[in-house]
Each structure stands twice: as C-alpha cells, then as structure tokens.
Amino acid sequence: MSSQFPNSSHFPGFGTHAAHHGSDPDTWDFKPIVPPISLSTTFKQSAPGVPPKYDYSRAGNPTRTAFEECVAKLEGAAEGFAASSGLAATMLIVNMLKSGDHILVCDDVYGGTNRYFNRVVANFGIEISMVDPIDLTKFEGAIQDNTALVWLETPTNPTLKIIDIAAVCEMVNRRFEGKKKPIVVVDNTFASPYFQRPLELGASLVFSSVTKYINGHTDVCMGVICTNDTELAKKLRFLQLAVGPAPSPFDCYLALRGARTLHLRMRQHETNSIMIAKWLETGEKSGFVKKVIHPGLPSHPQHELAKRQMKGFSGMLSFVIDGGIAEATLFLQSLKIFALAESLGGYESLAELPSVMTHASVPAEQRELIGISDSLIRLSVGIEEPEDLIADLSQAFETVYNKKK
C-alpha cells in the first residue's frame, strides 16, 4: 500500500477474511475447503411448510450465502445481498421507495445508473435531481423534504471526483434530525472494499458492481449491497425474494473465488495505475496529454480528501488526449495490450472512450457539463507488467502523432 496514507495498517485482517470468510468447512457435512456449487432450485422439507435453511433458490442458495457473507465481511457489514447485475442491485434499492419520493444523485455516475434513474425510475412518480457533490452547499441545497435516497459514487465514473462521504452523511443527518432520514448509498465500485469502507463513514448502504474488482476476472455479471442497518436488511432480503434478480449459483462461486484474491490484485492495480498516471503527466509523451485524472496524483483537486478517506487507489484513471474524437479513436485502435472495451476492474487492461461507449446514453449537454468530452479516455489498468503497459501507450501515441506530421 502507498506510504502516503496516514493509516498504513489498512483494514485489519482484510486478506485473511478475503481468503476464508464464507468458507467454513464445518458448514457442510463433508467439510469441503472450497464451498460447493449448489445448483438445486428447491430443497426437501421435513414437513409441509417446514423447510431447512433454504426452500427455493430465488430466496436463498448456499453458494450465494457463502459469497454474501464474504463480501459483507470485507465491507465491514453485517449482511450482504447479491443480485444478478449491478443495475439489478440498484433496482432492489430503488424498490424500497415509493411514488412521490425524491432521489438526489451525484452528477457524475456510471452511464447505466444515469440512464436507469432518468429514463426508468423517473417514469414511476419519483423525482430525480443530479447535482455536483463537490460543492457541498449546492448539494445540500438540492435536498428536499421528500428526499428518500441520496446516491453517491466515489471515485466517480469517469471523471474520478472524490466525494466527502462523511460530510454528506453528516449533512443529511443534520437536515433530517428528528425525522426519518434518507437512505445514503455509496457506489464503491471504483475503489473496492480494499481501499474504501463507506459504511464506516456513515453510509446506510454500500453498493458494488461485482462484475468489476470484486470478481476481477471479467467473467461474471453481478451486483452486491451491504449494510449494518437491520431494517434495511430486512427490506432487501424480502425484495430479493419478491423481485427476484437472483444471481446464478455458478456466478456466485466464481465471484467468491475472485474475492479471495481481491487484496492481492488491488495492490498491483494501484502500483500500475499510479506509475502510468505519473508517466502520462510528466513522461516523454506528456506533451500529447492535456490533463491526467488520478486521485493519487497531487494535481488531483481532491487528492488530500482521497488520502483521508481511502486506503489507496484502484486501477482507474482518465486522461484528455490532445485533439478530438479522431485522435482519441486512432489512439484506442492502436493499442495492443490494452483492449478497447467497456467495463473495468479485471486482471486485464482496458481502454475506452466514455462519450461514445459507457456514457453514450448520457445527454450531450450533461456530458459537456460533467467534463466527458470526445477526447476523454478512460483506462482500467490491469495487473500486467507496468513497463509493458507504458510501452503500449507510448507506441499508440506515436502512431497518432506521427500520422499527423
């Protein structure tokens, strides 16, 4: 872990919990070291209406339970709730609301989250406001008496803004003192529980797209919600059954296997991404780069907040290439190790152009306001050798700017 963080002990026991939690061999009669994949959709009952721990796999499944217990432990939570995708998990949270409620969302979020809130949820009588949370006064001014959900994403996608989670939670508590408080959700996908624990900073729920860092192998589509709030946990458990976005047992097995090495992968993601960010900012090709966005760089506007709030940084960074969509497109097409693809958080390095890929569904005027231009490139830095990744970026720059000569 980077030495720049004041709390260098990280989260105590994280790697041990990742390796073992949810896998107690004594859970099973035959005591397997690796939890088995339980494919059965139904379970024999000893009498009518007297099921064992499980009755139907939509409501609960042994393999899913193992995964949920592991991730909950890593997030510092009492309970975890898995869903078939990140957006399915988002839907579970929104299903706790009702018509007439208001959702306050940070302005820079995953494109699919933006699309779901504004083009789906808004059709059911729920008001949506998207506001820049860096300006806390402005963000507080957007809170309404009917605000039922505050949705934060930090670091944000793709501009990597850092939101002060504790400050927002304190603001919400102060505004609703003596009243029913809104649910504060933090999308922790870009950080992972290895680098950030929103529940310890006051959030009601922490959400992650398991598809990304937690699974880490680009072969599972899942989401997960964790909480220490018993009332919210009861509602979420009911909604898992009633709404039904259950992940498959095989996906739960793969995601649990991925979570076992989360701490090891995140260390390398951090090392590689900081090395690349520094190279982009000051290296031999920095003349082709207008701006580098990485919370680990002192040039990042919320760098000091990031050091206080997080334990380190993931493999995510963005940069603005000199030129426009033509230069960005040729650069991306010229990469050989980085794959031009959506998603993030896998062992492999990916590169994309958010304006026409992950955030294409965000209205153009909103993209411009946030800073998602046609020259903003997002990198998901993998765990390959960093020198090879830098060499790949370097040759892509040469291809773009040699052709312009």
Solvent accessible surface area in square Angstrom, and as a share of the most:
residue,aa,sasa,rsa
1,M,76,0.34
2,S,26,0.17
3,S,111,0.72
4,Q,61,0.27
5,F,7,0.03
6,P,111,0.70
7,N,75,0.38
8,S,79,0.51
9,S,81,0.52
10,H,20,0.09
11,F,18,0.07
12,P,109,0.68
13,G,40,0.39
14,F,7,0.03
15,G,19,0.19
16,T,85,0.50
17,H,54,0.24
18,A,0,0.00
19,A,45,0.35
20,H,125,0.56
21,H,67,0.30
22,G,19,0.18
23,S,15,0.10
24,D,81,0.42
25,P,39,0.25
26,D,96,0.50
27,T,95,0.55
28,W,47,0.16
29,D,143,0.74
30,F,138,0.58
31,K,115,0.49
32,P,25,0.16
33,I,136,0.69
34,V,92,0.53
35,P,8,0.05
36,P,41,0.26
37,I,59,0.30
38,S,21,0.13
39,L,125,0.62
40,S,55,0.35
41,T,86,0.50
42,T,84,0.49
43,F,41,0.17
44,K,185,0.78
45,Q,72,0.32
46,S,101,0.65
47,A,44,0.34
48,P,135,0.85
49,G,69,0.66
50,V,79,0.46
51,P,55,0.35
52,P,74,0.47
53,K,152,0.64
54,Y,32,0.12
55,D,57,0.30
56,Y,101,0.39
57,S,18,0.12
58,R,93,0.34
59,A,29,0.23
60,G,12,0.11
61,N,3,0.02
62,P,18,0.11
63,T,1,0.00
64,R,4,0.01
65,T,28,0.16
66,A,7,0.05
67,F,0,0.00
68,E,8,0.04
69,E,80,0.36
70,C,0,0.00
71,V,0,0.00
72,A,4,0.03
73,K,74,0.31
74,L,0,0.00
75,E,2,0.01
76,G,30,0.28
77,A,16,0.13
78,A,75,0.58
79,E,64,0.29
80,G,3,0.03
81,F,0,0.00
82,A,1,0.01
83,A,0,0.00
84,S,44,0.28
85,S,26,0.17
86,G,11,0.11
87,L,60,0.30
88,A,13,0.10
89,A,0,0.00
90,T,1,0.01
91,M,59,0.26
92,L,0,0.00
93,I,0,0.00
94,V,10,0.06
95,N,64,0.33
96,M,35,0.16
97,L,26,0.13
98,K,136,0.58
99,S,80,0.52
100,G,46,0.44
101,D,12,0.06
102,H,0,0.00
103,I,0,0.00
104,L,0,0.00
105,V,0,0.00
106,C,0,0.00
107,D,18,0.10
108,D,0,0.00
109,V,3,0.02
110,Y,77,0.29
111,G,0,0.00
112,G,1,0.01
113,T,4,0.02
114,N,6,0.03
115,R,99,0.36
116,Y,32,0.12
117,F,0,0.00
118,N,58,0.30
119,R,151,0.55
120,V,67,0.38
121,V,4,0.02
122,A,43,0.33
123,N,112,0.57
124,F,141,0.59
125,G,43,0.41
126,I,13,0.07
127,E,85,0.38
128,I,30,0.15
129,S,24,0.16
130,M,44,0.20
131,V,19,0.11
132,D,43,0.22
133,P,1,0.01
134,I,60,0.31
135,D,68,0.35
136,L,63,0.31
137,T,113,0.66
138,K,119,0.50
139,F,0,0.00
140,E,47,0.21
141,G,66,0.64
142,A,21,0.16
143,I,6,0.03
144,Q,57,0.25
145,D,121,0.63
146,N,59,0.30
147,T,7,0.04
148,A,22,0.17
149,L,0,0.00
150,V,0,0.00
151,W,0,0.00
152,L,0,0.00
153,E,5,0.02
154,T,0,0.00
155,P,5,0.03
156,T,0,0.00
157,N,5,0.03
158,P,0,0.00
159,T,14,0.08
160,L,3,0.02
161,K,36,0.15
162,I,0,0.00
163,I,0,0.00
164,D,37,0.19
165,I,0,0.00
166,A,33,0.26
167,A,25,0.19
168,V,0,0.00
169,C,5,0.03
170,E,107,0.48
171,M,7,0.03
172,V,2,0.01
173,N,71,0.36
174,R,143,0.52
175,R,91,0.33
176,F,10,0.04
177,E,137,0.61
178,G,83,0.79
179,K,131,0.55
180,K,177,0.75
181,K,85,0.36
182,P,9,0.05
183,I,22,0.11
184,V,6,0.04
185,V,0,0.00
186,V,0,0.00
187,D,6,0.03
188,N,0,0.00
189,T,15,0.09
190,F,6,0.03
191,A,0,0.00
192,S,2,0.01
193,P,0,0.00
194,Y,6,0.02
195,F,0,0.00
196,Q,0,0.00
197,R,28,0.10
198,P,0,0.00
199,L,20,0.10
200,E,107,0.48
201,L,53,0.26
202,G,45,0.43
203,A,10,0.08
204,S,28,0.18
205,L,0,0.00
206,V,2,0.01
207,F,9,0.04
208,S,3,0.02
209,S,13,0.08
210,V,0,0.00
211,T,26,0.15
212,K,31,0.13
213,Y,1,0.00
214,I,4,0.02
215,N,1,0.01
216,G,0,0.00
217,H,62,0.28
218,T,75,0.44
219,D,73,0.38
220,V,8,0.05
221,C,77,0.46
222,M,0,0.00
223,G,0,0.00
224,V,2,0.01
225,I,0,0.00
226,C,1,0.00
227,T,1,0.01
228,N,81,0.42
229,D,58,0.30
230,T,93,0.54
231,E,101,0.45
232,L,16,0.08
233,A,4,0.03
234,K,132,0.56
235,K,92,0.39
236,L,0,0.00
237,R,88,0.32
238,F,127,0.53
239,L,19,0.09
240,Q,4,0.02
241,L,75,0.37
242,A,58,0.45
243,V,60,0.34
244,G,24,0.23
245,P,16,0.10
246,A,37,0.29
247,P,9,0.06
248,S,50,0.32
249,P,24,0.15
250,F,101,0.42
251,D,37,0.19
252,C,0,0.00
253,Y,50,0.19
254,L,19,0.10
255,A,0,0.00
256,L,5,0.03
257,R,128,0.47
258,G,1,0.01
259,A,0,0.00
260,R,39,0.14
261,T,51,0.30
262,L,0,0.00
263,H,21,0.09
264,L,95,0.47
265,R,14,0.05
266,M,0,0.00
267,R,108,0.39
268,Q,65,0.29
269,H,0,0.00
270,E,8,0.04
271,T,69,0.40
272,N,0,0.00
273,S,0,0.00
274,I,25,0.13
275,M,76,0.34
276,I,0,0.00
277,A,0,0.00
278,K,107,0.46
279,W,33,0.12
280,L,1,0.00
281,E,63,0.28
282,T,105,0.61
283,G,21,0.20
284,E,136,0.61
285,K,27,0.11
286,S,32,0.20
287,G,67,0.64
288,F,59,0.25
289,V,18,0.11
290,K,136,0.58
291,K,115,0.49
292,V,17,0.09
293,I,17,0.09
294,H,1,0.00
295,P,4,0.02
296,G,5,0.05
297,L,2,0.01
298,P,107,0.67
299,S,71,0.45
300,H,11,0.05
301,P,113,0.71
302,Q,26,0.11
303,H,13,0.06
304,E,101,0.45
305,L,25,0.12
306,A,0,0.00
307,K,41,0.17
308,R,163,0.60
309,Q,20,0.09
310,M,6,0.03
311,K,22,0.09
312,G,0,0.00
313,F,3,0.01
314,S,8,0.05
315,G,0,0.00
316,M,2,0.01
317,L,0,0.00
318,S,0,0.00
319,F,0,0.00
320,V,27,0.15
321,I,0,0.00
322,D,52,0.27
323,G,33,0.32
324,G,28,0.26
325,I,78,0.40
326,A,71,0.55
327,E,31,0.14
328,A,0,0.00
329,T,52,0.30
330,L,48,0.24
331,F,0,0.00
332,L,7,0.04
333,Q,123,0.55
334,S,15,0.10
335,L,18,0.09
336,K,161,0.68
337,I,74,0.38
338,F,4,0.02
339,A,47,0.36
340,L,84,0.42
341,A,35,0.27
342,E,88,0.39
343,S,34,0.22
344,L,8,0.04
345,G,0,0.00
346,G,2,0.02
347,Y,101,0.38
348,E,38,0.17
349,S,1,0.00
350,L,11,0.05
351,A,0,0.00
352,E,2,0.01
353,L,4,0.02
354,P,0,0.00
355,S,3,0.02
356,V,80,0.46
357,M,46,0.21
358,T,16,0.09
359,H,1,0.00
360,A,52,0.40
361,S,31,0.20
362,V,2,0.01
363,P,62,0.39
364,A,62,0.48
365,E,125,0.56
366,Q,34,0.15
367,R,43,0.16
368,E,144,0.64
369,L,153,0.76
370,I,24,0.12
371,G,38,0.36
372,I,4,0.02
373,S,49,0.32
374,D,60,0.31
375,S,12,0.08
376,L,1,0.00
377,I,0,0.00
378,R,4,0.01
379,L,0,0.00
380,S,2,0.01
381,V,0,0.00
382,G,0,0.00
383,I,64,0.33
384,E,50,0.22
385,E,111,0.50
386,P,11,0.07
387,E,111,0.50
388,D,69,0.36
389,L,0,0.00
390,I,30,0.15
391,A,59,0.46
392,D,6,0.03
393,L,0,0.00
394,S,12,0.08
395,Q,47,0.21
396,A,0,0.00
397,F,0,0.00
398,E,74,0.33
399,T,42,0.25
400,V,1,0.01
401,Y,17,0.07
402,N,84,0.43
403,K,143,0.61
404,K,115,0.49
405,K,199,0.84
